Amino acid sequence: MILLSRSRARHEDFSGLKGPLKYYLLREQHLSAIEPLLHDPFIEDIFITGTSVDVEHSKYGLLRTNIVIHDIEELVNRIAIQCEDLISYSNPRGRFSLRRNDVRFRISIALAPEVASHTSIVIRRLKLKEMSILKLIRLGTLTPLVASILAALINLRRSGLIIGIPSSGKTTLMVSLCSFIDRARLVVVQHSEEIWLPQDLFAFESLKASLDSLEKPRLMDQLDMAILERSPQFILVDDLRFDHRGEEPWAFLQLGRVKTGALATMHAENPIRAIGRFLSRPVEATINDVCDAVDYMVVMHFDREEHRRLVLSLYLMDRNRLVNVATRTCDRLASVRPEILPHVDCIRSAMEYGSPFLKSLRDEDELVEFIYCLSGFLSRLLENVKEDLDFRAFTEIIRDHFFRRYKEVKKKFRHVSLNECYIKPSYVYLEDKLLGGEKEYVAEDSIT
């Protein structure tokens, strides 16, 4: 029998061992029977309830494994020790982060009988290698023109929401859009360490917020500290949550009014239901509160048949109405012509609040030209670069070859013909829709 102390096992790489002994030691020093599942790149989620273990496989969907958990409390203790955190019956809900090489996992635990009928553990795989916008375009998640419109909104320091069902790619899109944030100090507020940007490329700080523990700072406290003490030019909020107090959504509405630039993710099927969550208890905000704070919404969708994550639509806020400027029809994302955008209230007269780069543009006509140029630049990059650029390489290209050389790029790409499908803008009056009306209005020539 080989006895190995916990402290030695934590740091030993067992490079001199081979075969079953090495496998056994590597497994037992970590999470025992479920450890091999963490090293399978095709497993996206692990669900442990009682003694059974189910997994969400990227190719085959939901599967039941042959693993049996005989002592789930011992597994909970292993997770808490490796995450260097605490979970107990006085604090029966836990949310942890665990790392394995270049992969990070988000772990959620609920202890029985305090908060669940059976003790349950949910483990989600989070890739540390952020996906670039170029790869998302190649996968069909969005088009170069929609990506360029989002880049303009970000650099105008508008406040946006990325909404969708769970596992629809909200956080992936939010992080990939960071490549377009030009010369800004970022503050990331998150419940678990899902977002981590390269510090040599971004001046950013990550603040952790807690929903359950009274000893840890809440998201509202972290947002107050970020705005008052950190002087950010852009704030990312991952996973906006609606608990019985309603503090997080209310704090985001206050942040949106500051117009320092913000982007958050939240769970909602469509914009009407997203706004409805702000209007209902316990937040009980008004339509005007939401319209003043939120400038645009991106709707994400998860196609389970093809296992693809897609941008379903893009909405801009125009006073008390939503303007649909991009929508997916016949498996293709179509958008309005960029000339329409300066007529929308959230973009009109927003140039003075923009990034240093956008402030260098003279008027809103040059903003439209910027959108066309960036869209042409992305399209040409997609044609010339066959392999997928990672997040770091794409960010460096955008900064060095687009923002820094914009005058040269503008001459080359402003007249590039785009392979885009255009639609007429449509809009919905929020008061009619939220108060029971079903009328949808389509503008023929403009949205004013």
Contacts in CASP RR format, 6 or more apart in sequence:
PFRMAT RR
TARGET T0000
AUTHOR 0000-0000-0000
METHOD contacts of the structure
MODEL  1
MILLSRSRARHEDFSGLKGPLKYYLLREQHLSAIEPLLHDPFIEDIFITG
TSVDVEHSKYGLLRTNIVIHDIEELVNRIAIQCEDLISYSNPRGRFSLRR
NDVRFRISIALAPEVASHTSIVIRRLKLKEMSILKLIRLGTLTPLVASIL
AALINLRRSGLIIGIPSSGKTTLMVSLCSFIDRARLVVVQHSEEIWLPQD
LFAFESLKASLDSLEKPRLMDQLDMAILERSPQFILVDDLRFDHRGEEPW
AFLQLGRVKTGALATMHAENPIRAIGRFLSRPVEATINDVCDAVDYMVVM
HFDREEHRRLVLSLYLMDRNRLVNVATRTCDRLASVRPEILPHVDCIRSA
MEYGSPFLKSLRDEDELVEFIYCLSGFLSRLLENVKEDLDFRAFTEIIRD
HFFRRYKEVKKKFRHVSLNECYIKPSYVYLEDKLLGGEKEYVAEDSIT
2 21 0 8 1.000
2 25 0 8 1.000
4 12 0 8 1.000
4 25 0 8 1.000
4 29 0 8 1.000
9 25 0 8 1.000
9 28 0 8 1.000
9 29 0 8 1.000
10 29 0 8 1.000
12 25 0 8 1.000
12 29 0 8 1.000
14 22 0 8 1.000
14 25 0 8 1.000
14 26 0 8 1.000
16 22 0 8 1.000
17 25 0 8 1.000
26 35 0 8 1.000
27 33 0 8 1.000
27 35 0 8 1.000
27 36 0 8 1.000
30 38 0 8 1.000
30 78 0 8 1.000
30 82 0 8 1.000
31 38 0 8 1.000
31 75 0 8 1.000
31 78 0 8 1.000
31 79 0 8 1.000
31 82 0 8 1.000
32 75 0 8 1.000
32 78 0 8 1.000
33 53 0 8 1.000
33 67 0 8 1.000
33 68 0 8 1.000
33 69 0 8 1.000
34 46 0 8 1.000
34 48 0 8 1.000
34 53 0 8 1.000
34 67 0 8 1.000
34 69 0 8 1.000
34 75 0 8 1.000
34 123 0 8 1.000
37 43 0 8 1.000
37 46 0 8 1.000
37 53 0 8 1.000
37 55 0 8 1.000
37 65 0 8 1.000
37 67 0 8 1.000
37 123 0 8 1.000
38 46 0 8 1.000
38 100 0 8 1.000
38 103 0 8 1.000
38 105 0 8 1.000
38 123 0 8 1.000
38 125 0 8 1.000
39 100 0 8 1.000
42 57 0 8 1.000
42 58 0 8 1.000
42 59 0 8 1.000
43 55 0 8 1.000
43 56 0 8 1.000
43 57 0 8 1.000
43 58 0 8 1.000
43 125 0 8 1.000
44 56 0 8 1.000
44 57 0 8 1.000
44 58 0 8 1.000
44 124 0 8 1.000
44 125 0 8 1.000
44 167 0 8 1.000
45 55 0 8 1.000
45 56 0 8 1.000
45 122 0 8 1.000
45 123 0 8 1.000
45 124 0 8 1.000
45 125 0 8 1.000
45 167 0 8 1.000
46 53 0 8 1.000
46 54 0 8 1.000
46 55 0 8 1.000
46 56 0 8 1.000
46 121 0 8 1.000
46 122 0 8 1.000
46 123 0 8 1.000
46 124 0 8 1.000
47 53 0 8 1.000
47 54 0 8 1.000
47 55 0 8 1.000
47 56 0 8 1.000
47 120 0 8 1.000
47 121 0 8 1.000
47 122 0 8 1.000
48 54 0 8 1.000
48 69 0 8 1.000
48 72 0 8 1.000
48 75 0 8 1.000
48 120 0 8 1.000
48 121 0 8 1.000
48 122 0 8 1.000
48 123 0 8 1.000
49 118 0 8 1.000
49 119 0 8 1.000
49 120 0 8 1.000
50 69 0 8 1.000
50 72 0 8 1.000
50 118 0 8 1.000
50 119 0 8 1.000
50 120 0 8 1.000
51 68 0 8 1.000
51 69 0 8 1.000
51 70 0 8 1.000
51 72 0 8 1.000
52 64 0 8 1.000
52 68 0 8 1.000
52 69 0 8 1.000
53 64 0 8 1.000
53 65 0 8 1.000
53 67 0 8 1.000
53 68 0 8 1.000
53 69 0 8 1.000
54 62 0 8 1.000
54 63 0 8 1.000
54 64 0 8 1.000
54 65 0 8 1.000
55 62 0 8 1.000
55 63 0 8 1.000
55 65 0 8 1.000
56 62 0 8 1.000
56 63 0 8 1.000
57 63 0 8 1.000
58 307 0 8 1.000
59 307 0 8 1.000
69 75 0 8 1.000
72 119 0 8 1.000
72 121 0 8 1.000
73 119 0 8 1.000
75 121 0 8 1.000
76 87 0 8 1.000
76 109 0 8 1.000
76 111 0 8 1.000
76 119 0 8 1.000
76 121 0 8 1.000
79 96 0 8 1.000
79 98 0 8 1.000
79 107 0 8 1.000
79 109 0 8 1.000
79 121 0 8 1.000
80 86 0 8 1.000
80 87 0 8 1.000
80 96 0 8 1.000
82 98 0 8 1.000
83 96 0 8 1.000
83 97 0 8 1.000
83 98 0 8 1.000
83 107 0 8 1.000
85 94 0 8 1.000
85 96 0 8 1.000
87 93 0 8 1.000
87 94 0 8 1.000
87 109 0 8 1.000
87 111 0 8 1.000
89 111 0 8 1.000
89 114 0 8 1.000
91 212 0 8 1.000
91 213 0 8 1.000
92 110 0 8 1.000
92 111 0 8 1.000
92 114 0 8 1.000
92 115 0 8 1.000
93 108 0 8 1.000
93 109 0 8 1.000
93 110 0 8 1.000
93 111 0 8 1.000
93 115 0 8 1.000
93 212 0 8 1.000
94 107 0 8 1.000
94 108 0 8 1.000
94 109 0 8 1.000
94 110 0 8 1.000
94 212 0 8 1.000
95 106 0 8 1.000
95 107 0 8 1.000
95 108 0 8 1.000
95 109 0 8 1.000
95 191 0 8 1.000
95 192 0 8 1.000
95 211 0 8 1.000
95 212 0 8 1.000
96 106 0 8 1.000
96 107 0 8 1.000
96 108 0 8 1.000
96 109 0 8 1.000
96 192 0 8 1.000
97 104 0 8 1.000
97 105 0 8 1.000
97 106 0 8 1.000
97 107 0 8 1.000
97 192 0 8 1.000
97 193 0 8 1.000
97 194 0 8 1.000
98 104 0 8 1.000
98 105 0 8 1.000
98 107 0 8 1.000
98 123 0 8 1.000
99 105 0 8 1.000
99 128 0 8 1.000
102 127 0 8 1.000
102 128 0 8 1.000
102 129 0 8 1.000
103 125 0 8 1.000
103 126 0 8 1.000
103 127 0 8 1.000
103 128 0 8 1.000
104 126 0 8 1.000
104 127 0 8 1.000
104 128 0 8 1.000
104 193 0 8 1.000
104 194 0 8 1.000
104 196 0 8 1.000
105 123 0 8 1.000
105 124 0 8 1.000
105 125 0 8 1.000
105 126 0 8 1.000
106 123 0 8 1.000
106 124 0 8 1.000
106 126 0 8 1.000
106 192 0 8 1.000
106 194 0 8 1.000
107 121 0 8 1.000
107 122 0 8 1.000
107 123 0 8 1.000
107 124 0 8 1.000
108 121 0 8 1.000
108 122 0 8 1.000
109 119 0 8 1.000
109 120 0 8 1.000
109 121 0 8 1.000
109 122 0 8 1.000
110 116 0 8 1.000
110 119 0 8 1.000
110 120 0 8 1.000
111 119 0 8 1.000
112 118 0 8 1.000
112 119 0 8 1.000
112 120 0 8 1.000
126 194 0 8 1.000
128 196 0 8 1.000
129 390 0 8 1.000
129 391 0 8 1.000
130 172 0 8 1.000
130 175 0 8 1.000
130 176 0 8 1.000
130 178 0 8 1.000
130 197 0 8 1.000
130 390 0 8 1.000
130 391 0 8 1.000
131 172 0 8 1.000
131 175 0 8 1.000
131 176 0 8 1.000
131 391 0 8 1.000
132 176 0 8 1.000
132 179 0 8 1.000
132 388 0 8 1.000
132 389 0 8 1.000
132 390 0 8 1.000
132 391 0 8 1.000
132 393 0 8 1.000
132 394 0 8 1.000
132 395 0 8 1.000
133 142 0 8 1.000
133 147 0 8 1.000
133 176 0 8 1.000
133 177 0 8 1.000
133 179 0 8 1.000
133 180 0 8 1.000
133 378 0 8 1.000
133 394 0 8 1.000
134 378 0 8 1.000
134 381 0 8 1.000
134 382 0 8 1.000
134 385 0 8 1.000
134 388 0 8 1.000
134 389 0 8 1.000
134 394 0 8 1.000
135 388 0 8 1.000
135 389 0 8 1.000
136 142 0 8 1.000
136 147 0 8 1.000
136 172 0 8 1.000
136 173 0 8 1.000
136 176 0 8 1.000
137 143 0 8 1.000
137 144 0 8 1.000
137 147 0 8 1.000
137 378 0 8 1.000
137 382 0 8 1.000
138 382 0 8 1.000
138 388 0 8 1.000
139 308 0 8 1.000
140 308 0 8 1.000
140 310 0 8 1.000
140 333 0 8 1.000
141 173 0 8 1.000
141 308 0 8 1.000
141 309 0 8 1.000
141 310 0 8 1.000
141 311 0 8 1.000
142 150 0 8 1.000
142 173 0 8 1.000
142 310 0 8 1.000
142 311 0 8 1.000
142 333 0 8 1.000
143 333 0 8 1.000
143 335 0 8 1.000
143 420 0 8 1.000
144 374 0 8 1.000
144 375 0 8 1.000
144 376 0 8 1.000
144 378 0 8 1.000
144 379 0 8 1.000
144 382 0 8 1.000
144 418 0 8 1.000
144 420 0 8 1.000
145 335 0 8 1.000
145 338 0 8 1.000
145 371 0 8 1.000
145 375 0 8 1.000
145 418 0 8 1.000
145 420 0 8 1.000
146 311 0 8 1.000
146 314 0 8 1.000
146 326 0 8 1.000
146 333 0 8 1.000
146 335 0 8 1.000
147 374 0 8 1.000
147 375 0 8 1.000
147 378 0 8 1.000
148 338 0 8 1.000
148 370 0 8 1.000
148 371 0 8 1.000
148 372 0 8 1.000
148 374 0 8 1.000
148 375 0 8 1.000
148 376 0 8 1.000
148 378 0 8 1.000
149 314 0 8 1.000
149 325 0 8 1.000
149 326 0 8 1.000
149 335 0 8 1.000
149 338 0 8 1.000
149 341 0 8 1.000
149 371 0 8 1.000
150 177 0 8 1.000
150 180 0 8 1.000
150 298 0 8 1.000
150 314 0 8 1.000
151 177 0 8 1.000
151 180 0 8 1.000
151 371 0 8 1.000
151 374 0 8 1.000
152 341 0 8 1.000
152 347 0 8 1.000
152 358 0 8 1.000
152 367 0 8 1.000
152 370 0 8 1.000
152 371 0 8 1.000
152 374 0 8 1.000
153 160 0 8 1.000
153 295 0 8 1.000
153 296 0 8 1.000
153 347 0 8 1.000
154 177 0 8 1.000
154 180 0 8 1.000
154 181 0 8 1.000
154 234 0 8 1.000
154 261 0 8 1.000
154 263 0 8 1.000
155 180 0 8 1.000
155 181 0 8 1.000
155 182 0 8 1.000
155 354 0 8 1.000
155 355 0 8 1.000
155 357 0 8 1.000
155 358 0 8 1.000
156 347 0 8 1.000
156 350 0 8 1.000
156 351 0 8 1.000
156 353 0 8 1.000
156 354 0 8 1.000
156 355 0 8 1.000
156 358 0 8 1.000
157 233 0 8 1.000
157 234 0 8 1.000
157 259 0 8 1.000
157 260 0 8 1.000
157 261 0 8 1.000
157 350 0 8 1.000
157 353 0 8 1.000
157 354 0 8 1.000
157 355 0 8 1.000
158 259 0 8 1.000
158 261 0 8 1.000
158 295 0 8 1.000
158 296 0 8 1.000
158 346 0 8 1.000
158 347 0 8 1.000
158 350 0 8 1.000
159 255 0 8 1.000
159 256 0 8 1.000
159 259 0 8 1.000
159 261 0 8 1.000
159 262 0 8 1.000
159 263 0 8 1.000
159 293 0 8 1.000
159 294 0 8 1.000
159 295 0 8 1.000
160 262 0 8 1.000
160 263 0 8 1.000
160 264 0 8 1.000
160 294 0 8 1.000
160 295 0 8 1.000
160 296 0 8 1.000
160 297 0 8 1.000
160 298 0 8 1.000
161 240 0 8 1.000
161 263 0 8 1.000
161 264 0 8 1.000
161 265 0 8 1.000
161 266 0 8 1.000
161 274 0 8 1.000
161 294 0 8 1.000
161 296 0 8 1.000
161 297 0 8 1.000
161 298 0 8 1.000
162 170 0 8 1.000
162 173 0 8 1.000
162 174 0 8 1.000
162 263 0 8 1.000
162 264 0 8 1.000
162 265 0 8 1.000
162 266 0 8 1.000
162 297 0 8 1.000
162 298 0 8 1.000
162 300 0 8 1.000
163 170 0 8 1.000
163 265 0 8 1.000
163 266 0 8 1.000
163 267 0 8 1.000
163 268 0 8 1.000
163 269 0 8 1.000
163 270 0 8 1.000
163 271 0 8 1.000
163 274 0 8 1.000
163 297 0 8 1.000
163 298 0 8 1.000
163 299 0 8 1.000
163 300 0 8 1.000
164 170 0 8 1.000
164 266 0 8 1.000
164 267 0 8 1.000
164 268 0 8 1.000
164 269 0 8 1.000
164 299 0 8 1.000
164 300 0 8 1.000
164 301 0 8 1.000
165 267 0 8 1.000
165 269 0 8 1.000
165 300 0 8 1.000
165 301 0 8 1.000
165 302 0 8 1.000
166 267 0 8 1.000
167 302 0 8 1.000
167 309 0 8 1.000
168 300 0 8 1.000
168 301 0 8 1.000
168 302 0 8 1.000
168 309 0 8 1.000
169 300 0 8 1.000
169 302 0 8 1.000
169 309 0 8 1.000
170 265 0 8 1.000
170 266 0 8 1.000
170 300 0 8 1.000
171 194 0 8 1.000
171 195 0 8 1.000
171 238 0 8 1.000
171 239 0 8 1.000
171 265 0 8 1.000
172 309 0 8 1.000
173 298 0 8 1.000
173 300 0 8 1.000
173 311 0 8 1.000
174 195 0 8 1.000
174 236 0 8 1.000
174 238 0 8 1.000
174 263 0 8 1.000
174 265 0 8 1.000
175 195 0 8 1.000
175 197 0 8 1.000
175 391 0 8 1.000
176 391 0 8 1.000
177 263 0 8 1.000
178 186 0 8 1.000
178 197 0 8 1.000
178 202 0 8 1.000
178 236 0 8 1.000
178 395 0 8 1.000
179 391 0 8 1.000
179 394 0 8 1.000
179 395 0 8 1.000
179 398 0 8 1.000
180 398 0 8 1.000
181 202 0 8 1.000
181 234 0 8 1.000
181 355 0 8 1.000
182 355 0 8 1.000
182 356 0 8 1.000
182 357 0 8 1.000
182 399 0 8 1.000
182 403 0 8 1.000
183 233 0 8 1.000
183 355 0 8 1.000
183 356 0 8 1.000
183 357 0 8 1.000
184 203 0 8 1.000
184 232 0 8 1.000
184 233 0 8 1.000
184 234 0 8 1.000
184 355 0 8 1.000
185 203 0 8 1.000
185 204 0 8 1.000
185 230 0 8 1.000
185 231 0 8 1.000
185 232 0 8 1.000
185 233 0 8 1.000
185 234 0 8 1.000
186 197 0 8 1.000
186 202 0 8 1.000
186 203 0 8 1.000
186 204 0 8 1.000
186 205 0 8 1.000
186 232 0 8 1.000
186 233 0 8 1.000
186 234 0 8 1.000
186 235 0 8 1.000
186 236 0 8 1.000
187 204 0 8 1.000
187 205 0 8 1.000
187 206 0 8 1.000
187 207 0 8 1.000
187 226 0 8 1.000
187 230 0 8 1.000
187 232 0 8 1.000
187 234 0 8 1.000
187 235 0 8 1.000
187 236 0 8 1.000
188 195 0 8 1.000
188 197 0 8 1.000
188 204 0 8 1.000
188 205 0 8 1.000
188 206 0 8 1.000
188 207 0 8 1.000
188 235 0 8 1.000
188 236 0 8 1.000
188 238 0 8 1.000
189 207 0 8 1.000
189 209 0 8 1.000
189 219 0 8 1.000
189 222 0 8 1.000
189 223 0 8 1.000
189 226 0 8 1.000
189 235 0 8 1.000
189 236 0 8 1.000
189 237 0 8 1.000
189 238 0 8 1.000
190 206 0 8 1.000
190 207 0 8 1.000
190 208 0 8 1.000
190 209 0 8 1.000
190 236 0 8 1.000
190 237 0 8 1.000
190 238 0 8 1.000
190 239 0 8 1.000
191 208 0 8 1.000
191 209 0 8 1.000
191 210 0 8 1.000
191 211 0 8 1.000
191 219 0 8 1.000
191 238 0 8 1.000
191 239 0 8 1.000
191 241 0 8 1.000
192 208 0 8 1.000
193 206 0 8 1.000
193 208 0 8 1.000
194 238 0 8 1.000
195 206 0 8 1.000
195 236 0 8 1.000
195 238 0 8 1.000
196 206 0 8 1.000
197 204 0 8 1.000
198 391 0 8 1.000
198 392 0 8 1.000
198 395 0 8 1.000
201 392 0 8 1.000
201 395 0 8 1.000
201 396 0 8 1.000
205 230 0 8 1.000
207 217 0 8 1.000
207 222 0 8 1.000
207 225 0 8 1.000
207 226 0 8 1.000
208 216 0 8 1.000
208 217 0 8 1.000
208 222 0 8 1.000
209 216 0 8 1.000
209 217 0 8 1.000
209 218 0 8 1.000
209 219 0 8 1.000
209 221 0 8 1.000
209 222 0 8 1.000
209 248 0 8 1.000
210 216 0 8 1.000
210 217 0 8 1.000
210 218 0 8 1.000
211 218 0 8 1.000
211 219 0 8 1.000
211 241 0 8 1.000
211 243 0 8 1.000
211 248 0 8 1.000
217 225 0 8 1.000
218 247 0 8 1.000
218 248 0 8 1.000
219 237 0 8 1.000
219 240 0 8 1.000
219 241 0 8 1.000
219 247 0 8 1.000
219 248 0 8 1.000
219 251 0 8 1.000
220 247 0 8 1.000
220 248 0 8 1.000
220 250 0 8 1.000
220 251 0 8 1.000
223 235 0 8 1.000
223 237 0 8 1.000
223 251 0 8 1.000
223 252 0 8 1.000
223 254 0 8 1.000
223 255 0 8 1.000
224 251 0 8 1.000
226 232 0 8 1.000
226 235 0 8 1.000
227 235 0 8 1.000
227 255 0 8 1.000
227 258 0 8 1.000
227 260 0 8 1.000
232 260 0 8 1.000
233 260 0 8 1.000
233 261 0 8 1.000
233 355 0 8 1.000
234 260 0 8 1.000
234 261 0 8 1.000
234 262 0 8 1.000
234 263 0 8 1.000
235 255 0 8 1.000
235 260 0 8 1.000
235 261 0 8 1.000
235 262 0 8 1.000
235 263 0 8 1.000
236 262 0 8 1.000
236 263 0 8 1.000
236 264 0 8 1.000
237 252 0 8 1.000
237 255 0 8 1.000
237 262 0 8 1.000
237 263 0 8 1.000
237 264 0 8 1.000
237 265 0 8 1.000
238 264 0 8 1.000
238 265 0 8 1.000
239 265 0 8 1.000
239 266 0 8 1.000
240 248 0 8 1.000
240 249 0 8 1.000
240 252 0 8 1.000
240 264 0 8 1.000
240 265 0 8 1.000
240 266 0 8 1.000
241 248 0 8 1.000
241 266 0 8 1.000
242 248 0 8 1.000
242 249 0 8 1.000
242 266 0 8 1.000
242 277 0 8 1.000
242 283 0 8 1.000
244 282 0 8 1.000
245 282 0 8 1.000
246 282 0 8 1.000
246 283 0 8 1.000
249 266 0 8 1.000
249 277 0 8 1.000
249 278 0 8 1.000
249 283 0 8 1.000
249 285 0 8 1.000
250 283 0 8 1.000
250 285 0 8 1.000
252 262 0 8 1.000
252 264 0 8 1.000
252 293 0 8 1.000
253 278 0 8 1.000
253 283 0 8 1.000
253 285 0 8 1.000
253 289 0 8 1.000
253 290 0 8 1.000
253 292 0 8 1.000
253 293 0 8 1.000
253 294 0 8 1.000
254 293 0 8 1.000
255 262 0 8 1.000
255 293 0 8 1.000
256 262 0 8 1.000
256 292 0 8 1.000
256 293 0 8 1.000
256 294 0 8 1.000
257 292 0 8 1.000
257 293 0 8 1.000
259 353 0 8 1.000
266 274 0 8 1.000
266 277 0 8 1.000
268 274 0 8 1.000
268 277 0 8 1.000
270 299 0 8 1.000
271 297 0 8 1.000
271 299 0 8 1.000
271 315 0 8 1.000
271 322 0 8 1.000
272 428 0 8 1.000
272 430 0 8 1.000
272 433 0 8 1.000
272 434 0 8 1.000
274 297 0 8 1.000
275 287 0 8 1.000
275 290 0 8 1.000
275 294 0 8 1.000
275 430 0 8 1.000
275 434 0 8 1.000
276 434 0 8 1.000
277 283 0 8 1.000
278 285 0 8 1.000
278 289 0 8 1.000
278 290 0 8 1.000
279 285 0 8 1.000
279 286 0 8 1.000
279 287 0 8 1.000
279 290 0 8 1.000
279 434 0 8 1.000
287 320 0 8 1.000
287 430 0 8 1.000
287 431 0 8 1.000
287 434 0 8 1.000
288 320 0 8 1.000
291 317 0 8 1.000
291 319 0 8 1.000
291 320 0 8 1.000
291 430 0 8 1.000
294 317 0 8 1.000
295 316 0 8 1.000
295 317 0 8 1.000
295 346 0 8 1.000
296 314 0 8 1.000
296 315 0 8 1.000
296 316 0 8 1.000
296 317 0 8 1.000
296 346 0 8 1.000
297 314 0 8 1.000
297 315 0 8 1.000
297 317 0 8 1.000
297 322 0 8 1.000
298 311 0 8 1.000
298 313 0 8 1.000
298 314 0 8 1.000
299 311 0 8 1.000
299 312 0 8 1.000
299 313 0 8 1.000
299 314 0 8 1.000
299 315 0 8 1.000
300 309 0 8 1.000
300 310 0 8 1.000
300 311 0 8 1.000
300 312 0 8 1.000
301 309 0 8 1.000
301 310 0 8 1.000
301 311 0 8 1.000
301 312 0 8 1.000
301 328 0 8 1.000
302 308 0 8 1.000
302 309 0 8 1.000
302 310 0 8 1.000
303 309 0 8 1.000
303 310 0 8 1.000
310 328 0 8 1.000
310 333 0 8 1.000
311 326 0 8 1.000
311 328 0 8 1.000
311 333 0 8 1.000
312 327 0 8 1.000
312 328 0 8 1.000
313 324 0 8 1.000
313 326 0 8 1.000
313 327 0 8 1.000
313 328 0 8 1.000
314 324 0 8 1.000
314 325 0 8 1.000
314 326 0 8 1.000
314 327 0 8 1.000
314 335 0 8 1.000
315 322 0 8 1.000
315 323 0 8 1.000
315 324 0 8 1.000
315 325 0 8 1.000
316 322 0 8 1.000
316 323 0 8 1.000
316 325 0 8 1.000
316 341 0 8 1.000
316 344 0 8 1.000
316 346 0 8 1.000
316 347 0 8 1.000
317 323 0 8 1.000
317 344 0 8 1.000
317 345 0 8 1.000
317 346 0 8 1.000
318 344 0 8 1.000
318 345 0 8 1.000
318 346 0 8 1.000
318 427 0 8 1.000
318 447 0 8 1.000
319 345 0 8 1.000
320 429 0 8 1.000
320 430 0 8 1.000
320 431 0 8 1.000
321 427 0 8 1.000
321 428 0 8 1.000
321 429 0 8 1.000
321 430 0 8 1.000
322 427 0 8 1.000
322 428 0 8 1.000
322 430 0 8 1.000
323 344 0 8 1.000
323 425 0 8 1.000
323 426 0 8 1.000
323 427 0 8 1.000
323 447 0 8 1.000
324 425 0 8 1.000
324 426 0 8 1.000
324 427 0 8 1.000
324 428 0 8 1.000
325 335 0 8 1.000
325 336 0 8 1.000
325 340 0 8 1.000
325 341 0 8 1.000
325 344 0 8 1.000
325 425 0 8 1.000
326 333 0 8 1.000
326 334 0 8 1.000
326 335 0 8 1.000
326 336 0 8 1.000
326 423 0 8 1.000
327 333 0 8 1.000
327 334 0 8 1.000
327 423 0 8 1.000
328 334 0 8 1.000
329 421 0 8 1.000
329 423 0 8 1.000
332 421 0 8 1.000
333 421 0 8 1.000
334 420 0 8 1.000
334 421 0 8 1.000
334 422 0 8 1.000
334 423 0 8 1.000
335 420 0 8 1.000
335 421 0 8 1.000
335 422 0 8 1.000
335 423 0 8 1.000
336 422 0 8 1.000
336 423 0 8 1.000
336 424 0 8 1.000
336 425 0 8 1.000
337 422 0 8 1.000
338 368 0 8 1.000
338 371 0 8 1.000
338 372 0 8 1.000
339 368 0 8 1.000
340 425 0 8 1.000
340 446 0 8 1.000
340 447 0 8 1.000
341 347 0 8 1.000
341 367 0 8 1.000
341 368 0 8 1.000
341 371 0 8 1.000
342 348 0 8 1.000
342 364 0 8 1.000
342 365 0 8 1.000
342 367 0 8 1.000
342 368 0 8 1.000
343 446 0 8 1.000
343 447 0 8 1.000
343 448 0 8 1.000
344 447 0 8 1.000
347 364 0 8 1.000
347 367 0 8 1.000
348 364 0 8 1.000
351 358 0 8 1.000
351 359 0 8 1.000
351 361 0 8 1.000
351 363 0 8 1.000
351 364 0 8 1.000
351 367 0 8 1.000
352 359 0 8 1.000
357 403 0 8 1.000
357 406 0 8 1.000
358 367 0 8 1.000
358 370 0 8 1.000
361 367 0 8 1.000
361 370 0 8 1.000
369 410 0 8 1.000
369 414 0 8 1.000
370 406 0 8 1.000
372 413 0 8 1.000
372 414 0 8 1.000
372 416 0 8 1.000
372 418 0 8 1.000
373 406 0 8 1.000
373 409 0 8 1.000
373 410 0 8 1.000
373 413 0 8 1.000
373 414 0 8 1.000
374 402 0 8 1.000
375 416 0 8 1.000
375 418 0 8 1.000
375 420 0 8 1.000
376 413 0 8 1.000
376 416 0 8 1.000
376 418 0 8 1.000
377 402 0 8 1.000
377 409 0 8 1.000
377 413 0 8 1.000
379 416 0 8 1.000
379 418 0 8 1.000
379 419 0 8 1.000
380 413 0 8 1.000
380 416 0 8 1.000
381 397 0 8 1.000
389 397 0 8 1.000
401 409 0 8 1.000
402 409 0 8 1.000
424 442 0 8 1.000
424 443 0 8 1.000
424 444 0 8 1.000
425 442 0 8 1.000
425 443 0 8 1.000
425 447 0 8 1.000
426 440 0 8 1.000
426 441 0 8 1.000
426 442 0 8 1.000
426 443 0 8 1.000
427 440 0 8 1.000
427 441 0 8 1.000
427 442 0 8 1.000
427 443 0 8 1.000
427 447 0 8 1.000
428 439 0 8 1.000
428 440 0 8 1.000
428 441 0 8 1.000
429 439 0 8 1.000
429 441 0 8 1.000
432 438 0 8 1.000
432 439 0 8 1.000
END
